[in-house]
């Protein structure tokens, strides 16, 4: 077994990947990309301590597109809410 820290965002079932959850700041997101972390979680549930407002997260999520797998965390969202992000 090996641990992957590549920028590949394709699933690699034969490897263990690292995902960091609760990312709320652009600098942290960019550090994860620089360190070749496979994925980051961004919490869009307003009651969370690690909540990231979509309008504030959007610029750095766009900057990270294609460089790291971006995973959104939602709690009982409306379909249109998820699609808007």
C-alpha angles and dihedrals in degrees: 000000000000136000118236123214098166126130089244110125093192117106112258107192093189093061138062113238130200121232122184114205132204099037109173106160135063093228092055092049091051091048090055090052091048090051092050095241108173099224145003130204122219118195115221096175107113094213093059122104086223095050115151114201107230094227091054095042096047098081096052093039088056090048090053094050111130093008101078135009107259115208122190122211116210135170116213094329127181113247093243090052092058093044092051091060 
